[in-house]
Amino acid sequence: MLHNPPPKVIHIRFGNLRIKPFYKVITNLWDKVLDVNSNYKLVNVFADRIEGIE
């Protein structure tokens, strides 16, 4: 455990959504989320933006 880097985290912060709207938003954003995730340790995903935090 001491020799491995900590896991990367994707924090989805949409609030309360039904399944269909959630699926629509996450489907549209997922490729961008993966791109941001490759460069940052923490990714906050909102319905209108994506934030990467080191």
N, CA and C of each residue as an Amber inpcrd file, in Angstrom:
protein
   162
   0.8090000  -1.1830000   0.0000000   0.0000000   0.0000000   0.0000000
   0.8650000   1.2640000   0.0000000   2.0170000   1.2200000   0.6090000
   2.8860000   2.3930000   0.6840000   3.5600000   2.7020000  -0.6420000
   3.6700000   1.7310000  -1.5060000   4.3930000   1.9220000  -2.7540000
   3.4980000   2.2350000  -3.9470000   2.2030000   2.1060000  -3.7820000
   1.2680000   2.3770000  -4.8750000   0.6810000   3.7750000  -4.7330000
   0.4260000   4.4490000  -5.8510000  -0.2190000   5.7660000  -5.7580000
  -1.6760000   5.6210000  -5.3040000  -2.2240000   6.6680000  -4.7020000
  -3.6310000   6.5890000  -4.2790000  -4.5470000   6.5030000  -5.5020000
  -5.7330000   5.9670000  -5.3200000  -6.6470000   5.8370000  -6.4660000
  -7.1500000   7.1970000  -6.9360000  -7.4930000   7.2460000  -8.2000000
  -8.1290000   8.4480000  -8.7400000  -9.6130000   8.3790000  -8.4100000
 -10.2290000   9.5550000  -8.2390000 -11.6260000   9.6090000  -7.8370000
 -12.4130000  10.4510000  -8.8320000 -13.5540000   9.9480000  -9.2510000
 -14.5020000  10.7080000 -10.0570000 -15.7300000  10.9210000  -9.1800000
 -15.9740000  12.1740000  -8.8250000 -17.0820000  12.5190000  -7.9320000
 -18.2020000  13.1220000  -8.7810000 -19.2980000  12.4030000  -8.9050000
 -20.4320000  12.8490000  -9.7060000 -21.3670000  13.6350000  -8.7940000
 -21.5910000  14.9050000  -9.1530000 -22.3370000  15.8100000  -8.2920000
 -23.5000000  16.4420000  -9.0590000 -24.4910000  15.6310000  -9.3780000
 -25.6450000  16.1070000 -10.1380000 -26.8160000  16.4860000  -9.2550000
 -26.8110000  16.0740000  -8.0190000 -28.0060000  16.2320000  -7.2020000
 -28.9670000  15.1010000  -7.5260000 -30.2160000  15.2960000  -7.2240000
 -31.2150000  14.2630000  -7.4750000 -31.6800000  14.3070000  -8.9240000
 -31.4810000  13.2050000  -9.6190000 -31.9400000  13.0600000 -10.9980000
 -32.5800000  11.6860000 -11.1540000 -33.5600000  11.6310000 -11.9960000
 -34.1130000  10.3310000 -12.3610000 -33.1110000   9.6410000 -13.2780000
 -33.3080000   8.3530000 -13.4980000 -32.3510000   7.5500000 -14.2510000
 -32.1540000   8.0560000 -15.6810000 -33.2170000   8.3460000 -16.4050000
 -33.0780000   8.7720000 -17.8050000 -32.3100000  10.0890000 -17.9380000
 -32.6400000  11.1400000 -17.1760000 -31.8370000  12.3690000 -17.2700000
 -30.3820000  12.1510000 -16.8320000 -30.1740000  11.3340000 -15.7960000
 -28.8140000  11.0170000 -15.3490000 -28.0420000  10.3530000 -16.4810000
 -28.6250000   9.3570000 -17.0850000 -27.9800000   8.6300000 -18.1730000
 -27.6520000   9.5660000 -19.3350000 -28.5570000  10.4480000 -19.6710000
 -28.3360000  11.3830000 -20.7730000 -27.1480000  12.2950000 -20.4780000
 -27.0990000  12.8620000 -19.2820000 -26.0130000  13.7690000 -18.9170000
 -24.6860000  13.0240000 -18.8690000 -24.6470000  11.8870000 -18.1940000
 -23.3860000  11.1500000 -18.0450000 -22.8890000  10.6210000 -19.3840000
 -23.7950000  10.2280000 -20.2670000 -23.3960000   9.7590000 -21.5910000
 -22.7460000  10.8800000 -22.3980000 -23.2830000  12.0850000 -22.3060000
 -22.7300000  13.2170000 -23.0330000 -21.3790000  13.6650000 -22.4750000
 -21.1490000  13.4860000 -21.1820000 -19.9380000  13.9950000 -20.5450000
 -18.8260000  12.9620000 -20.3700000 -19.1220000  11.6870000 -20.4910000
 -18.1930000  10.6500000 -20.0510000 -16.8420000  10.7090000 -20.7620000
 -16.7930000  10.9400000 -22.0590000 -15.5110000  11.0200000 -22.7650000
 -14.6600000  12.1650000 -22.2210000 -15.2790000  13.3010000 -21.9460000
 -14.5560000  14.4350000 -21.3710000 -14.0800000  14.1200000 -19.9600000
 -14.9040000  13.4030000 -19.1900000 -14.5290000  13.0100000 -17.8310000
 -13.2800000  12.1330000 -17.8700000 -13.2320000  11.1850000 -18.7700000
 -12.0670000  10.3120000 -18.8760000 -10.8240000  11.0830000 -19.2900000
 -10.9580000  12.0600000 -20.1680000  -9.8230000  12.9020000 -20.5520000
  -9.2870000  13.6810000 -19.3620000 -10.1690000  14.2880000 -18.5950000
  -9.7490000  15.0550000 -17.4200000  -9.1560000  14.1110000 -16.3740000
  -9.7220000  12.9330000 -16.2270000  -9.2450000  11.9680000 -15.2470000
  -7.8100000  11.5280000 -15.5130000  -7.3900000  11.5240000 -16.7540000
  -6.0230000  11.0980000 -17.0680000  -4.9840000  12.0990000 -16.5540000
  -5.3900000  13.3490000 -16.3080000  -4.4410000  14.3780000 -15.8730000
  -4.5950000  14.8070000 -14.4200000  -5.6680000  14.4070000 -13.7550000
  -5.9400000  14.8660000 -12.3970000  -6.2710000  13.6910000 -11.4820000
  -6.0510000  13.8800000 -10.1830000  -6.3340000  12.8390000  -9.1930000
  -7.7940000  12.8350000  -8.7600000  -8.4300000  14.0050000  -8.7850000
  -9.8310000  14.1270000  -8.4090000 -10.5640000  14.8640000  -9.5100000
 -11.6800000  14.3190000  -9.9330000 -12.5110000  14.9520000 -10.9560000
 -13.9110000  15.1330000 -10.3780000 -14.3640000  16.3820000 -10.3210000
 -15.7330000  16.6920000  -9.9130000 -16.5540000  16.8920000 -11.1810000
 -17.6340000  16.1410000 -11.3030000 -18.4770000  16.2070000 -12.4910000
 -19.8140000  16.8250000 -12.1030000 -20.0970000  17.9820000 -12.6560000
 -21.3780000  18.6560000 -12.4730000 -22.1410000  18.5630000 -13.7900000
 -23.4160000  18.8580000 -13.7730000 -24.2120000  18.7750000 -15.0100000
 -23.7540000  19.7970000 -16.0390000 -23.1660000  20.9110000 -15.5850000
 -22.7730000  21.9730000 -16.5190000 -21.2710000  22.1580000 -16.6710000
 -20.4520000  21.4220000 -15.8860000 -18.9980000  21.5900000 -15.9970000
 -18.2690000  20.3780000 -15.3750000 -16.9770000  20.3060000 -15.6820000
 -16.1020000  19.2760000 -15.1230000 -14.8840000  19.9860000 -14.5510000
 -14.5310000  19.6570000 -13.2980000 -13.3710000  20.2620000 -12.6410000
 -12.3460000  19.1850000 -12.3360000 -11.0910000  19.4640000 -12.6640000
 -10.0120000  18.5720000 -12.3020000  -9.1850000  19.1880000 -11.1830000
  -8.8800000  18.4080000 -10.1470000  -8.1390000  18.8920000  -8.9970000
  -6.9680000  17.9460000  -8.7640000  -5.7850000  18.5090000  -8.5850000
  -4.5790000  17.6850000  -8.3570000  -4.4750000  17.2110000  -6.9550000
